[in-house]
C-alpha cells in the first residue's frame, strides 16, 4: 500500500452503476467503505471526493423514499 487514499473514481463509477440499478443499499455501502478507508485528513484535492459525499446523501434520501413507498 502506498499510504495514499484509494482512488475515488473507481468508487464513483461503482456507485453510478448501483444507482442505475436502484440498489441504494449497495451504493451507500460502497461509498461508506471508501469514506472509512479515506478519512478527510488523508484525502487529496479533487472534485470527485465531494461528489461522492453528495451522492451518499442523495442515495440515503432515495432509500428513505423507497422505504416509505413500500
SENU-943806 format. One line per field, with one value per residue: residue in one letter; x, y, z of N, C-alpha, C in turn. Coordinates in nm, 3 decimals, padded with zeros to 5 digits. Atoms other than C-alpha are relative to their C-alpha. Example, Ala and Ser with C-alpha at 12.3 -4.5 7.8 and 13.67 -1.06 7.14 Angstrom:
! residues 2
r	c(A S)
npx	c(00.089 -00.082)
npy	c(-00.119 -00.119)
npz	c(00.000 -00.006)
capx	c(01.230 01.367)
capy	c(-00.450 -00.106)
capz	c(00.780 00.714)
cpx	c(00.090 -00.077)
cpy	c(00.120 00.109)
cpz	c(00.000 00.073)
//
This chain:
! residues 70
r	c(X X X X X X X X X X X X X X X X X X X X X X X X X X X X X X X X X X X X X X X X X X X X X X X X X X X X X X X X X X X X X X X X X X X X X X)
npx	c(00.085 -00.081 00.026 00.091 00.142 00.043 00.048 00.145 00.068 00.053 00.117 00.104 00.055 00.082 00.120 00.087 00.061 00.101 00.113 00.078 00.073 00.083 -00.051 -00.047 -00.076 -00.136 -00.063 -00.038 -00.105 -00.129 -00.050 -00.040 -00.129 -00.103 -00.016 -00.073 -00.138 -00.059 00.050 -00.021 -00.138 -00.083 00.051 -00.070 00.089 00.078 00.144 00.068 00.024 00.120 00.112 00.035 00.074 00.131 00.070 00.036 00.119 00.113 00.036 00.073 00.134 00.074 00.031 00.107 00.122 00.040 00.051 00.131 00.097 00.027)
npy	c(-00.118 -00.118 -00.099 -00.103 00.037 00.075 -00.087 -00.012 00.019 00.136 00.002 -00.081 00.078 00.107 -00.063 -00.033 00.125 00.038 -00.093 00.037 00.122 -00.037 00.075 -00.109 00.057 00.027 -00.129 -00.059 00.083 -00.017 -00.134 -00.001 00.070 -00.093 -00.102 00.061 00.022 -00.128 -00.108 -00.133 -00.050 00.073 -00.022 -00.098 -00.095 00.057 -00.018 00.129 00.030 -00.072 00.063 00.122 -00.036 -00.047 00.121 00.077 -00.062 00.021 00.142 00.019 -00.057 00.089 00.122 -00.032 -00.016 00.134 00.072 -00.058 00.042 00.145)
npz	c(00.000 00.016 -00.104 00.052 -00.001 00.118 00.107 -00.010 00.128 00.009 -00.089 00.064 00.112 -00.057 -00.057 00.113 00.046 -00.100 00.007 00.118 -00.034 -00.115 -00.115 -00.086 -00.112 00.048 00.029 -00.129 -00.059 00.067 -00.030 -00.140 -00.009 00.047 -00.105 -00.111 00.044 00.039 -00.085 00.060 -00.007 00.098 00.136 00.081 00.067 00.111 -00.009 -00.010 -00.142 -00.041 00.071 -00.073 -00.121 00.045 00.048 -00.119 -00.060 00.091 -00.005 -00.125 00.022 00.090 -00.075 -00.094 00.078 00.043 -00.117 -00.033 00.102 -00.008)
capx	c(00.000 00.132 -00.011 -00.238 -00.614 -00.793 -00.875 -01.229 -01.303 -01.348 -01.587 -01.776 -01.817 -01.946 -02.187 -02.322 -02.385 -02.564 -02.779 -02.885 -02.990 -03.174 -02.962 -02.934 -02.812 -02.512 -02.444 -02.442 -02.227 -01.958 -01.933 -01.923 -01.641 -01.448 -01.511 -01.383 -01.069 -01.012 -01.074 -01.088 -00.731 -00.598 -00.799 -00.618 -00.755 -01.025 -01.391 -01.473 -01.442 -01.705 -01.925 -01.909 -02.026 -02.309 -02.403 -02.405 -02.656 -02.878 -02.867 -02.979 -03.270 -03.369 -03.351 -03.570 -03.823 -03.825 -03.879 -04.170 -04.337 -04.321)
capy	c(00.000 00.342 00.525 00.734 00.735 00.490 00.644 00.783 00.739 00.363 00.404 00.674 00.451 00.162 00.398 00.516 00.157 00.078 00.391 00.290 -00.046 00.135 -00.062 00.222 -00.006 -00.117 00.239 00.363 00.072 00.124 00.498 00.445 00.191 00.450 00.711 00.469 00.392 00.756 00.989 01.362 01.430 01.174 01.294 01.473 01.754 01.680 01.722 01.350 01.323 01.591 01.429 01.104 01.275 01.447 01.116 00.946 01.194 01.163 00.782 00.794 01.019 00.787 00.482 00.653 00.749 00.392 00.254 00.495 00.385 00.016)
capz	c(00.000 -00.091 00.211 -00.009 -00.024 -00.253 -00.588 -00.565 -00.935 -00.904 -00.612 -00.800 -01.105 -00.896 -00.718 -01.054 -01.158 -00.831 -00.865 -01.217 -01.076 -00.794 -00.546 -00.294 -00.012 -00.219 -00.332 00.025 00.141 -00.121 -00.057 00.319 00.273 00.074 00.346 00.612 00.409 00.329 00.625 00.544 00.657 00.403 00.104 -00.172 -00.385 -00.637 -00.711 -00.717 -00.339 -00.284 -00.548 -00.352 -00.033 -00.220 -00.384 -00.043 00.096 -00.212 -00.200 00.163 00.064 -00.220 00.007 00.266 -00.001 -00.137 00.212 00.271 -00.053 00.036)
cpx	c(00.089 -00.020 -00.090 -00.141 -00.034 -00.057 -00.153 -00.074 -00.060 -00.126 -00.115 -00.066 -00.090 -00.130 -00.099 -00.074 -00.108 -00.122 -00.088 -00.084 -00.100 00.034 00.065 00.082 00.145 00.075 00.049 00.117 00.136 00.059 00.045 00.131 00.113 00.028 00.080 00.148 00.074 -00.056 00.038 00.145 00.094 -00.042 00.082 -00.098 -00.079 -00.148 -00.073 -00.032 -00.125 -00.124 -00.044 -00.082 -00.140 -00.085 -00.046 -00.127 -00.124 -00.046 -00.078 -00.143 -00.085 -00.039 -00.115 -00.133 -00.052 -00.062 -00.137 -00.107 -00.036 -00.099)
cpy	c(00.124 00.104 00.113 -00.052 -00.084 00.097 00.008 -00.030 -00.139 -00.014 00.076 -00.079 -00.113 00.057 00.037 -00.125 -00.045 00.091 -00.035 -00.124 00.022 -00.084 00.100 -00.054 -00.027 00.129 00.065 -00.076 00.026 00.139 00.008 -00.077 00.090 00.106 -00.055 -00.019 00.130 00.113 00.137 00.048 -00.072 00.026 00.108 00.097 -00.071 00.011 -00.132 -00.034 00.071 -00.057 -00.127 00.032 00.050 -00.119 -00.084 00.056 -00.024 -00.146 -00.031 00.054 -00.092 -00.130 00.024 00.014 -00.136 -00.078 00.052 -00.051 -00.148 -00.033)
cpz	c(00.000 00.109 -00.045 00.003 -00.122 -00.105 00.004 -00.130 -00.013 00.086 -00.064 -00.113 00.049 00.057 -00.110 -00.049 00.098 -00.006 -00.119 00.025 00.115 00.123 00.095 00.118 -00.041 -00.029 00.128 00.061 -00.064 00.028 00.146 00.021 -00.046 00.107 00.118 -00.035 -00.027 00.086 -00.058 00.001 -00.099 -00.143 -00.071 -00.064 -00.110 00.025 00.023 00.145 00.050 -00.069 00.071 00.125 -00.034 -00.045 00.118 00.063 -00.087 00.002 00.127 -00.012 -00.087 00.070 00.097 -00.073 -00.047 00.116 00.043 -00.096 00.010 00.107)
//
